[in-house]
């Protein structure tokens, strides 16, 4: 039997965004029981926690991991610390090109440290660390290394890096996708206008969609006129894709077997959608792949702890979206 044909990816996609680890701890008591009302101005507390769960994360790394699981050969672009070796090995083992990750000589990889008490109250801190050096990365260097870029996803990262990458994409005529996610809360209208104007794709969830319109002062129609496609995730209702002069495309979610942890679901959708673009399938198919991958993530605790077993993935994909859609996607999941 002849070997299967070699897959050729129509689109070289660079994923820029944060690279981080989450250090999650649980305290068996209640924070409130340790607070003295008339001494809050001199709080000094230490909590003996029961366990420590260290998870790999960061939106850039999460999205690249998902694309790697699908075999789409993503290029991860971001900044990590001198402690990145183990995380790098994990990503490379799962199909991610990490050669364009900048390694800081002095700073640790970005880190979120959070303690949750018995009442689900949380005390957390986010250490930016090496992420602040992402602004020093030049996309031309990445493009030269791989022979050009067809699309750059500009995900949540150091704000200065997001602005620099956007301006560079525009000046070098590289198509880009705008994806503010967590950073939208700290951005003002002027920054958002700069980051979305001329984007080939604008990603957001429903709440972020309204926030973008509120902060920019632009209507839904005005924003749609400034980007090629607006991709809005709708939670349990799936996703809607809009473009000027075209009927919206709506794709529902695949049936989930359980709901373990919603963290990283949006990143997984983007990974699936971008993989579909890399394969050259339609926006509808790409969205279906994204929704299927998001379903796997919501069934798993942790953003990069799911396993993509191709036979199982295709069985569930066929059940959700039909045989014709499955036949088209299966060709890319050798």
C-alpha positions as CSV (number, residue, x, y, z in Angstrom):
1,X,0.0,0.0,0.0
2,X,1.5,3.4,-1.0
3,X,2.1,5.9,1.9
4,X,-0.5,8.5,2.5
5,X,0.1,11.8,0.5
6,X,2.2,14.4,2.4
7,X,0.0,17.1,3.7
8,X,0.9,20.6,2.5
9,X,-0.3,23.4,4.8
10,X,-1.6,26.3,2.7
11,X,-1.0,28.8,5.4
12,X,2.0,29.4,7.7
13,X,0.6,30.8,10.9
14,X,2.5,32.5,13.7
15,X,0.8,32.6,17.1
16,X,1.9,35.5,19.3
17,X,0.7,35.7,22.9
18,X,1.5,35.0,26.5
19,X,3.5,32.0,27.7
20,X,2.9,31.3,31.4
21,X,2.4,28.8,34.1
22,X,-0.4,28.7,36.7
23,X,0.5,27.7,40.3
24,X,-2.8,26.8,42.0
25,X,-3.2,26.1,45.7
26,X,-6.1,25.3,48.0
27,X,-6.6,26.4,51.6
28,X,-9.0,24.2,53.5
29,X,-10.3,27.0,55.7
30,X,-11.9,30.4,54.9
31,X,-9.9,33.6,54.3
32,X,-12.6,35.6,56.1
33,X,-12.1,33.7,59.3
34,X,-8.5,34.9,59.4
35,X,-9.3,38.6,59.0
36,X,-9.6,40.9,62.0
37,X,-11.8,43.9,61.1
38,X,-9.9,46.6,63.0
39,X,-6.5,45.3,61.8
40,X,-7.0,45.2,58.0
41,X,-4.6,48.1,57.5
42,X,-1.7,45.9,58.8
43,X,-2.6,42.5,57.3
44,X,0.1,39.9,57.6
45,X,-1.1,36.4,56.9
46,X,0.3,33.1,55.8
47,X,-1.9,30.2,54.7
48,X,-0.8,26.5,55.0
49,X,-2.2,25.0,51.8
50,X,-3.1,21.4,51.1
51,X,-1.8,21.0,47.6
52,X,-0.1,22.7,44.6
53,X,-1.2,22.2,41.0
54,X,1.2,23.6,38.4
55,X,-0.3,23.9,35.0
56,X,1.1,25.1,31.7
57,X,-0.8,28.0,30.2
58,X,-0.6,31.4,28.5
59,X,-2.9,32.1,25.6
60,X,-0.2,31.9,23.0
61,X,1.1,28.6,24.2
62,X,-2.5,27.2,24.7
63,X,-3.4,28.0,21.1
64,X,-0.2,26.7,19.6
65,X,-0.5,23.5,21.7
66,X,-4.0,22.9,20.2
67,X,-2.8,23.5,16.7
68,X,0.1,21.1,17.3
69,X,-2.3,18.5,18.5
70,X,-4.2,18.8,15.2
71,X,-0.9,18.6,13.2
72,X,-1.1,22.2,11.9
73,X,2.6,23.1,12.7
74,X,2.1,26.4,14.5
75,X,5.0,28.9,15.1
76,X,4.8,30.1,18.7
77,X,6.1,33.7,19.1
78,X,6.4,35.1,22.6
79,X,8.8,35.6,25.5
80,X,9.7,33.1,28.2
81,X,12.2,32.9,31.0
82,X,15.4,31.1,31.6
83,X,13.3,28.4,33.2
84,X,11.5,27.5,30.0
85,X,13.4,24.3,29.0
86,X,10.9,21.8,30.4
87,X,7.9,23.7,29.0
88,X,9.6,24.1,25.6
89,X,10.2,20.3,25.4
90,X,6.5,19.7,26.2
91,X,5.4,22.0,23.4
92,X,7.8,20.7,20.9
93,X,6.8,17.1,21.7
94,X,3.2,18.2,20.8
95,X,4.1,19.7,17.4
96,X,4.8,23.3,18.3
97,X,7.7,25.2,16.6
98,X,9.3,27.1,19.5
99,X,12.4,28.4,17.7
100,X,10.9,32.0,17.7
101,X,10.4,32.2,21.5
102,X,12.6,34.8,23.0
103,X,14.3,33.6,26.2
104,X,15.1,36.2,28.8
105,X,18.5,36.0,30.5
106,X,17.3,37.4,33.8
107,X,13.6,36.9,34.2
108,X,11.3,33.9,35.0
109,X,8.5,32.9,32.7
110,X,5.3,34.7,33.5
111,X,3.4,33.1,36.4
112,X,0.0,33.2,38.0
113,X,0.0,32.2,41.7
114,X,-3.5,31.7,43.2
115,X,-4.8,30.3,46.5
116,X,-8.5,29.3,46.7
117,X,-10.3,28.8,50.0
118,X,-13.1,26.4,51.0
119,X,-15.7,29.1,50.0
120,X,-14.1,29.4,46.5
121,X,-12.7,32.9,47.4
122,X,-9.3,33.5,45.7
123,X,-6.2,35.5,46.4
124,X,-3.9,35.6,43.4
125,X,-0.9,37.4,41.9
126,X,0.3,37.6,38.3
127,X,4.0,38.0,37.7
128,X,4.7,39.4,34.2
129,X,8.3,38.3,34.2
130,X,9.7,37.6,30.8
131,X,6.5,38.4,29.0
132,X,7.6,42.1,29.1
133,X,10.3,41.3,26.7
134,X,7.9,40.2,23.9
135,X,7.9,43.8,22.7
136,X,11.5,43.2,21.6
137,X,10.5,40.5,19.1
138,X,10.6,41.4,15.4
139,X,8.2,39.4,13.2
140,X,10.5,39.9,10.1
141,X,13.0,37.6,11.8
142,X,10.3,35.0,12.2
143,X,9.2,35.4,8.6
144,X,12.7,35.2,7.3
145,X,13.4,32.0,9.2
146,X,10.4,30.1,7.7
147,X,10.2,31.7,4.3
148,X,7.3,34.1,5.0
149,X,4.2,34.3,7.1
150,X,0.6,34.1,5.8
151,X,-1.2,35.0,9.0
152,X,-0.2,36.2,12.4
153,X,-2.5,35.8,15.4
154,X,-1.9,38.7,17.8
155,X,-3.1,37.3,21.1
156,X,-3.1,38.7,24.6
157,X,0.4,39.5,25.6
158,X,2.5,42.4,26.7
159,X,0.4,45.4,25.5
160,X,3.4,47.1,23.8
161,X,4.2,43.8,22.0
162,X,0.7,43.6,20.7
163,X,0.9,47.1,19.3
164,X,4.3,46.5,17.8
165,X,3.3,43.3,16.1
166,X,0.1,44.9,14.7
167,X,2.0,47.9,13.3
168,X,4.7,45.6,11.8
169,X,2.0,43.4,10.2
170,X,0.5,46.4,8.6
171,X,3.8,47.9,7.4
172,X,4.9,44.6,5.9
173,X,1.5,43.7,4.5
174,X,1.2,40.5,6.6
175,X,-2.4,39.5,7.2
176,X,-3.2,39.4,11.0
177,X,-5.9,38.3,13.3
178,X,-6.7,40.5,16.3
179,X,-7.5,38.7,19.6
180,X,-7.4,40.9,22.7
181,X,-9.1,38.5,25.2
182,X,-7.8,39.2,28.7
183,X,-6.0,42.4,27.8
184,X,-9.1,44.2,26.6
185,X,-10.0,45.3,30.2
186,X,-6.9,47.5,30.4
187,X,-6.9,48.9,26.9
188,X,-8.5,52.2,26.0
189,X,-10.5,52.9,22.8
190,X,-7.5,54.4,20.9
191,X,-5.4,51.2,21.5
192,X,-8.3,48.9,20.4
193,X,-8.9,50.9,17.3
194,X,-5.2,50.5,16.3
195,X,-5.2,46.8,17.0
196,X,-8.3,45.9,15.1
197,X,-8.1,48.2,12.0
198,X,-7.3,46.2,9.0
199,X,-7.3,42.8,10.7
200,X,-8.3,39.8,8.5
201,X,-10.0,38.3,11.5
202,X,-11.3,39.8,14.8
203,X,-11.8,37.2,17.6
204,X,-13.9,37.9,20.7
205,X,-16.6,36.4,22.9
206,X,-20.0,38.1,23.2
207,X,-19.1,40.2,26.2
208,X,-15.9,41.3,24.7
209,X,-17.7,42.2,21.5
210,X,-19.9,44.7,23.4
211,X,-16.9,46.0,25.2
212,X,-15.0,46.6,22.0
213,X,-18.0,48.6,20.6
214,X,-18.4,50.6,23.8
215,X,-14.7,51.5,24.1
216,X,-14.1,52.3,20.4
217,X,-17.4,54.1,19.9
218,X,-17.8,52.2,16.7
219,X,-21.0,50.3,15.9
220,X,-21.0,46.6,15.0
221,X,-21.4,47.5,11.3
222,X,-18.5,50.0,11.5
223,X,-16.2,47.4,13.1
224,X,-17.2,44.8,10.6
225,X,-16.2,47.2,7.8
226,X,-12.7,47.6,9.2
227,X,-11.9,43.9,9.5
228,X,-12.2,41.0,7.0
229,X,-14.2,38.7,9.3
230,X,-15.6,39.0,12.8
231,X,-15.5,35.7,14.8
232,X,-17.6,35.8,17.9
233,X,-17.8,32.8,20.3
234,X,-21.2,32.4,21.9
235,X,-20.5,30.0,24.8
236,X,-22.8,27.0,24.8
237,X,-24.4,28.3,21.5
238,X,-21.2,27.9,19.5
239,X,-19.8,30.6,17.3
240,X,-20.9,33.2,14.7
241,X,-18.7,34.3,11.7
242,X,-19.6,37.5,9.9
243,X,-18.2,39.3,6.9
244,X,-19.5,42.3,5.0
245,X,-22.0,41.4,2.3
246,X,-22.2,37.8,3.4
247,X,-24.8,35.8,5.4
248,X,-23.5,35.0,8.9
249,X,-22.2,31.5,9.5
250,X,-23.3,29.9,12.7
251,X,-21.8,26.7,14.1
252,X,-23.1,24.9,17.2
253,X,-21.1,23.1,19.8
254,X,-20.4,19.4,19.8
255,X,-22.1,17.4,22.6
256,X,-19.9,17.3,25.7
257,X,-19.6,14.2,27.8
258,X,-18.9,16.2,31.0
259,X,-18.1,19.8,32.1
260,X,-14.9,19.7,34.1
261,X,-13.2,23.1,33.6
262,X,-14.0,25.9,31.2
263,X,-10.5,27.5,31.4
264,X,-8.9,27.5,27.9
265,X,-12.0,26.7,25.9
266,X,-11.7,29.9,23.9
267,X,-8.0,29.2,23.2
268,X,-8.9,25.7,22.0
269,X,-11.6,27.1,19.6
270,X,-9.0,29.5,18.1
271,X,-6.5,26.6,17.7
272,X,-9.1,24.5,15.8
273,X,-10.2,27.4,13.7
274,X,-6.7,28.5,12.8
275,X,-5.8,24.8,12.0
276,X,-8.7,24.8,9.6
277,X,-7.3,27.9,7.9
278,X,-3.9,26.2,7.7
279,X,-5.6,23.3,5.9
280,X,-7.4,25.6,3.5
281,X,-10.9,24.4,4.5
282,X,-14.0,26.7,4.6
283,X,-14.7,29.0,7.5
284,X,-17.7,26.7,8.5
285,X,-15.4,23.6,8.6
286,X,-12.7,25.6,10.5
287,X,-15.3,26.7,13.1
288,X,-16.5,23.1,13.4
289,X,-13.0,21.9,14.2
290,X,-12.6,24.7,16.7
291,X,-15.9,23.8,18.5
292,X,-14.9,20.1,18.6
293,X,-11.5,20.9,20.1
294,X,-13.1,23.3,22.6
295,X,-15.4,20.5,23.7
296,X,-12.4,18.3,24.5
297,X,-10.9,21.0,26.6
298,X,-14.0,21.7,28.7
299,X,-14.1,18.0,29.6
300,X,-10.5,18.2,31.0
301,X,-9.1,20.1,34.0
302,X,-6.2,22.2,32.6
303,X,-5.7,24.0,29.3
304,X,-3.2,21.6,27.9
305,X,-4.1,18.3,29.6
306,X,-6.5,16.9,27.0
307,X,-5.5,14.1,24.6
308,X,-6.6,14.3,20.9
309,X,-7.2,10.7,19.8
310,X,-7.9,11.0,16.2
311,X,-10.4,8.1,15.8
312,X,-12.4,9.3,18.8
313,X,-12.2,12.9,17.6
314,X,-13.5,12.0,14.2
315,X,-16.3,9.8,15.6
316,X,-17.5,12.7,17.7
317,X,-17.0,15.2,14.9
318,X,-19.1,13.0,12.5
319,X,-21.9,12.8,15.1
320,X,-21.9,16.5,15.6
321,X,-21.5,17.8,12.0
322,X,-22.2,14.9,9.6
323,X,-20.4,12.6,7.2
324,X,-19.6,15.2,4.6
325,X,-17.9,17.6,7.0
326,X,-16.1,14.7,8.6
327,X,-14.7,13.4,5.3
328,X,-13.3,16.8,4.5
329,X,-11.6,17.2,7.9
330,X,-10.4,13.6,8.1
331,X,-8.2,14.1,5.1
332,X,-6.1,16.5,7.2
333,X,-5.9,14.2,10.3
334,X,-3.7,11.4,8.9
